[in-house]
Amino acid sequence: MYCCGSCCMHVVFVLINTRPGKAFEVANKVAKIEKVKAAYAVTGPFDVIAFFESEEPIADVKKIVSKIHEIEGVERTLTAIAIH
């Protein structure tokens, strides 16, 4: 979380597992979701990592993660809200 004047922004990461061969396609679609700052296909236990900033992380997590789960090829997600 960081504060800028009257608002405090939380940084939220969504780690995504996809079906084989779908990571780049999913990352491109996730990056187009409103409020998502970036989404990357990555190596390791997750296939895609996305992040966004929010003044209301719980409400935005519900909206954004539900949109992510609508994308073909997404199997599961794990959400992490950064603590400062």
Summary of the structure (lengths in Angstrom):
residues: 84
radius of gyration: 12.8
end to end distance: 5.7
largest distance: 43.9
contacts: 229
relative contact order: 0.31
helix: 26%
strand: 43%
